[in-house]
């Protein structure tokens, strides 16, 4: 067997750091769920101020009022997410030998801080109307907030995967040949899912979720609406993109299953993506059939986020050998204690 490159063989699995990153990657979905529920019950503006809630970190009555509980819980979980991300980036800078992974940690910090500011602007600018698109400036920031959340979750997923034992201990000296098509297909699927997220964000914050109140056919009995306006258009775009995404993601999963180099665990992930996609389609239909039940709508957003994250993870894993085989002279810089031959703690 060919020896590993020097940079890859110098990477060590650090259990504590890996588990902390995994917890952070999991916590982001708690944040997504709370944000989706807040929007689903129309509680995004229950507090008119930010970063405090009614001028307090512990606003009166928030535990007894569903709307206040949803929004304040979302804000508290966002604060926890920021603390976790900053701690993770600092830990990576202190103990991680791969420069690209240290940079990714600080990119996550930048994303979470931008996300926090965008969330704040959604509240502070809600009264500013934008006549051209017939909505408030705050709602435009809410749409951006929803999209950035997906990018952030994928970033944390990438960090957690790169710190995991299977990634660190995989023996592969150079990028596998023939994997370029799989990587490109995965990137395309992630781009389509992000585009669908953007359409969904516009639809949700334009109150267009039931603009076409029947499914799968329109009220007129066809697949394409007879009458059109902005809300019907964005709702139909969401349905049409769902079809495109389904075909692309199923094809990507099938391609991954057929690939010779695909590991058993990666095959399980590919099957899970198809199952998540099926659940997502069923939930989307159920939103219409239940008249936009807030719990169904929240589940739809959450499963959509998990589907994107899982698809991104499968794509990221396909890039593993490429990332780990690229020479990086900065990787030769020793960690504290290494020069004296002392063991480097996790």
N, C-alpha and C positions, 0 to 999 in steps of 0.2 A: 504493500500500500504506500502511495506517495506521501511524504511528510507534509504536514500542514504548514502554511506560511507562518513566519515568526510572529506576526501580529495576531493571527487567530489563536495560535497555541498559547499566547500570553494572556488570553482572556480567561478569567476564572468565574465560575458560577458562585454568586453571593446570595445565599438563601434569604437573608433578612431583607436585602435590597429588592430582590425579585418579588417577594411576597408583598412588600410595601407598594411596589409599582402595580402589582395585580389588584390590590385593594383600591388604589387610586383609579385604575381603569374600570373597576366595578362600581365605585362610588359615582362616577359620572352618569351612570344610568339611573341612579336614584335622583340625581339632579334633573335629568331629562324627564323622568316620570312626574316629578313634582311640578316642573314647568308646564308640561302638557296638561296636567290636571287643572292647574291654575287657569290656563287659557280656556280649557273646555268648559269650566263653570263660569267664565267671564269675570274672574277675580284679579286680573292683571293690574287694575287700577284701584284696588280696594284701599291702598295707601297712596296718598298724593305726593309723598316726599321720598327721598332716597339720599344717602344709603340707610338712614334710619327709617323705622316704620312708625308713623305718627310721632316722630321725634324721639323714639325710644328703641333700645335693643330688645325690650320686653313689653310691647304695647299692650295696654289693658284689653282684656277680653279676647285675645287672639286664639286661646286654646278652646274657647266655647263657640266661636264663630267659624263656620266652614270656609268661607271665602278668605277671612283673615288668616286662618290656620294654613291654608294652601299657599298663599303668597308669602307669608312670613317664614314658613318652613322652607320654601324655595330659596329665600334670601339667606337663611341660616346655612342651608346645605351648600349654597354657592360660596359662602365664606369658608366653610370647611374644605371645599374643593380647592380654593385658592391656597389655603395653608398646606394642604397635602401636596399640591403641585410645586410650590416653592421649596418645601422640604425635600421633595424628590429630586429637583434640579440641583439643590445644594449637595445632596448625598452623591449624586452622579458626578458632580464636579470634584468631589473629595476622593471617591474610591473607584470610579470607572476609568478604564484604560483606553476605551475607544473614543476618540475625539468627536466623531460624528454623533455618537449617542449622547455625549455631554452637551453638544450643541442642540440636539433635539430636546433635551430636558429644558433648556432655557427658552427654546421656541414655544414649548408648552406653557411656560410661565407668561410669555408675552401674549399668547392666545387667551389664557384665562383672565388676564388683566384687561385686555381689550374687550373680552366678553362681558366682564363686569361693568365696564364703562358703557358699553352699548345697552346693557340691561337697564342701567341707570337713566340713560338718555331716553329710553322707551317710556319711562315714567315722567321725567321732567319736561319732555317736549310733547306730551300727549295733547296738549291744548293747541299746539301750533298746526293749523290746517294747511294742507297742500291741495289747492283747488284743482290742479292739473290732473291728479289721480284720485281726487275725491276721498281723501283719507287724511289722517293726522301724521305729522312727522314722527310722533312717537310710535305709531303702528309700523311705519317703514323701518324704524330701528328694531321693532319686534320681529319683523321678517328676517332681518340680518342676524338678530340674536339667535333665532332658530337654526339658521344655516351654520353659523359659527360653532354652535354646540356640537354638530356632527363632525366638523373638522377637528375640534378639540378632542372628542372621544376617540377618533382614529389615531390622533397623535399619542394619546396615552396608551392605546392598544399597541402601537408600534414599540413604545418604550418597554412595556411589560413583556412583549414577545421576545424582544432582543435580550432581555435579562433572564429569560426562562431557561431551565436546565436543558430541554431539547435543543434550543437554539444554540446555546453556548457549547454544548458537548457534541453537536453534530459534526461528523468527520467528513469534510468535503473540501479538498484543497483548492478548487477553482470552480467558477460558475459552470453549471451543467449546460452542455450544448443542447440546442433544440428547445430551450425553455423560453426563448424570447417571445414566441407567439402567445404562450400562456400568460406571461407577464403583461404583454400589451392588452390582451383580452381582459385581464383583471383590472387594469387601469381604466379601460373603457367602461367596464361595469361600474366601477366606483364613481366615475364621472357622471354616468347616467343616473345613478342613485342620488348623487348630490344634486343634480338638476331636478330630479323628482322631489327632493326635500325642499328645494327653493320654490317650486310650483305649489307644493303643499303649504308652505309657510305663507305664501301670498293668498292662497285660498282660505286658510284658517283665519287670517287676520283681516280678510275682506268680507268675512261672514258669508262665504260662498260654498260652504260644505254641503248645503242642501239646495243649491241653485238648480241642480237637476235632481228632483226629489224621488226618482225611481231608479232601480238598477236591476238588471243590466241594460234594460231599454229605457228610452226617454218616455215622458208621459204620452207622447204621440205614437209610441209603439215602435220607434226606429232606434238605430244605434247613434245617429247624429241628430242633434237638436234642430228643430225647425226655426225657433226664434233664438236670437243671440243678443247678449249684452256682455259686459266685462266679466261679471260673476259667472255666467253660464260658460263663457269662453275658458276661464281659468279652471273651472270644474271639469270641463270636457278635456282640457289639456292634461289634467291630472290622471284621468281615466286612460287617455291614449298613451301617455308615458308609462303608465303601469303595465300596459301590454308590451311595450318595447323593453322595459326593464325585465319583465318576466322571461321573455325569450332570451335576452342576453345573459341573464344570470344563470338560468337553467343550462344554457350551452356552456357557460364557463365552468359550472360545477361538473357537467358531464365530461368536459375536456380534462379537468383535473383528475377525475376518477380514472380516466383512460391512460393518463400519463404514467410511464414506467417508474419514474423517480418519486411518485407520490407515496408518502408514508401512510400506514394504516390510520394514524391519528388525523392526518390531513384529509383522508377520504371520509372520515367521520364528519369533519368540519364541512366538507362539500355537501354531504347528504343533509346536514343540519341547516345549511343555507337554503336548500330547496324546501325543507319543511317550514322554515321561518317565512319564506316567500309565500307559501301556500296559506299559512296562518294570516299573513298580512293582507292578502287578497280577500280572505274570508272576513276579516275585521273591517276592511274598507266597505265591503258590501253591507255588513251589519250596521255600520254607521247610518247608512241610508234607510235600511229597513227598521231601525229602532228610532228614527227621528233624531239622530245625533245624540245618543245616550253618552253622557260625559265619561263614564267608565270605559265604554267601548272605544270612544275617541282617544282617550288616554292610552289604552292598550295598543291602539293602532300606531300612535306616535312612537311608543316605546319599542314595539316589535320592529317598526321601520328603522329605528336607530340601531337596534341590535343586528338587523339584517345588513345594514351598511357596514357596521363594525366587523361582522363576521366575514363579509365579502372582502373588505379591506385587509383583514388578517390573513385570509387565504392568498391574496395578492402579495402582501408583505412577506409571507413565508416563501413565496416563489422567488423573491429578491434576496433571500438570506445569503446565499453563496456569493452573489455579486457584491453585496455590501461588505461582507467579511473578507473578501479577497483583494479589495482595492488598497494599494499601498498608501500609508499615511505616516509621514515621517514624524508627525507630532505624537504618534502613539508610542514612540520610544522614550518619551519623557517619563521617568520613574515616579511612582507614587511615594508619598511620605513613608519612610522606613525601608523602602526597597533597596536603597543604596547601601544600607548597613546590613542587608541580609535579613532584616526582621520580617516576620510574617505580616502580610497586609490583611487586616480584619475585614469582614464583610460589611 
